[in-house]
Amino acid sequence: MLWKTPLEWTKSSPLVVGGKVFTQVEPHILVCCDRLTGKVLWQRESNPLELMDKALFEQSRKLFEEWQQSRDVAKQTAWIDFIRQQTKCPDPSWYRKGAGDGGHWTGFSFATPVTDGKRIWVKYLTGTVACYDLEGNRQWMERVEFTRGGGAECSSPVLVGNKLVLKLPFHTAKRGAGADGAELEARGV
């Protein structure tokens, strides 16, 4: 092993682009590390409540910070439930680990980012989809609402030509994604 960097928990796999390694960690954070040293170069948050309401966004950050400082399960549950209720993402009983794993929460960061070598796209269980350049500058962020169904919410985005394709359950949408970004296309399963 060349290096090891402590990060928040994640189910996302790392993505290597040139001299950088990218991964998603909780909560809604894209992390960029140096490929040779493991040093964290930057972290960017894609909190869905930022798109909805500034007061809700600040409240969610406060709840998360309280949980971070205490690591108390009740505070973690309060934060998870707050995000879930505000974003209408799947019920937490569905995305908690099984009893054999102690019943701990598995998180919003299931998907692995995708790249075209110039930009990174991320997707989270809350329906948040965002695009960043390799220096961490957000190009755009939006929410795609969806309902629970078969784990499609956890699937990673795929880049096909100039389209970012998302596998989402019971939902079909097509949107432009902004300057220099891929066109966002969400298809139901």
N, C-alpha and C positions, 0 to 999 in steps of 0.2 A: 504494500500500500504506500503510495507516494505522499498522500495527505488525507486529513480528515477534518471536516469543518462542522462544528455543532450548529444545527438549525432547528427551527420549530418542526413539529412532526409533519409528515406528508405521505401521500400515496402516489404522488407524481414521480415519474422517472426523470433523470437528468437528460438534458439536451446539450450537446457540444456544438458550438459554432465558432470556428477559428480558435482563438486563444481563450474562449470563455465557456463556462458551464452554466446553464440556466435550469432552474427547477421552481416549482410552485410550492409554497409552504403555507401553513395556517397563519392568520386568516386572510385569504385573498391576496397573498403576497408573491410576487415574482422576484426571485433572488438570482443575482449574477455573481459568479465566482471566477477568479483567475484559474485557468485550466492547469497551470503548472504548480501553483502554490496553494490553491484552495482559499485564498484570501477573498472575503466578501467585498466585491467592488461597489455594488449598490443593491438596494431593495426597493420595490415599488408596490404600493397597495392599490388594489382594485375593489374597494368596498362598494357594494351595490347601493348602499344607502346614500353615498355621495351623489348619485344620480337622482335620488328621490326627494330628500329633505335634509337640509344642513343640520337641523336640530336632532333628527334621528341618527344621522351620521355621527355627530358628537356623542350622543348617548351610547351608541354601539361601541365607540372607541373607549369610552369610560368603563363600560362593562367589561370589555376585553382586558383593559389595563388592570382592573381590580382582580380579575381571574389570574392574569399573569403574575401579579405580585403575591397572591396567596396560594395559587394552584389548588384552591378549594373546589371540589366537584360541584357543589351547589352553585358557585359563582360561574363555573364553566357552563353548567346547564342553563343558567339565566341568560348568559350571553348567546348561546346557541339558539335558545328558544326565541329570544328577541330578534335575531337576524332572520330566523326561519319565519316567524310571524309577519315581519315587515316585508319580506321578499316573497312570501308564499311558496318557499321551496319545500321539498318533501318532508314529511313528518320525521322527527329525529329517531323514532323507534325503528324506522326503516334503515337509516344509515349509521346505526351504532353497531359496534362489533358484537358478535354472538357471545353467549354466556361463557363459552370456553376461553374467551379473550378478556374476561372480566367486565364486559358490558361497557367498555370505554367508547367514547365518540370517535368516529373515523374521519370526520372533517369535511370541509368544502372543497379541498384541493386534490381531487382525484385525478383529473386530466393531466396529461403531459403536454407542455407547450409545443407549438409547431413553428417552423421558421422557413423563410425563403432565402436566408443568408444575410438579409438586410434588416428584417424586422422579426419580432417574436409575437405570436398570438397566444393568448391564454383564455381558458374557459373554466368557470367554477360552478359548483353544484347549485348556487343561487341563481344561475342564469346570466351571470356577469361574463361578458366577453370583452377583451381589450387587446389593443395592439400597441407595442412599444418598439422603438428603434433599439439598436444594440447598445446604445449609451444610456438607456433607461428613460428616454423622453416618451411620454405617452402620446400616441398619435390619435387615438380615439378610445372610447369605452361606452358600452351600452348594455342594456339588459334584454334578454330574450326570455319571455315568460313561458313556462312549460309545466306540465303536470307529471306526477310520478308515473313511472312505467318501465319496468324491465331493465333498469340500470343504464338506460341511454344517457341520462343526465351526467353520468360519470365518464362517458366516453371522451376520448381526446379529439380535438379539432383536426381536420385534415385540409391541407392546402392543395387545390386542384387548379392549376393555371392561376388566374386572378380571382379565384373564389375560395373563401374559407367556408368549408362545409361542416356543419354541426349535426350530429345525430341526436335528435330530440324526440321524445315520445309524444305521440298524439298532437303534433303541432307542425304546421308548415308556415314559414315566413321567408320573405326575401327582402333584404334591405341593402342600401348602399352603405359603405363603411367609412367614407371620408377620404380625404386626399391621400394619395400614395399608399392606401391600405387595400387589402383584398376586399372584394365584394362579399358580403356576409350572406350565406344561404343556409337556412335551417330547414331541414326536412324531417317530417314525422316518420315514425317506424310503424 
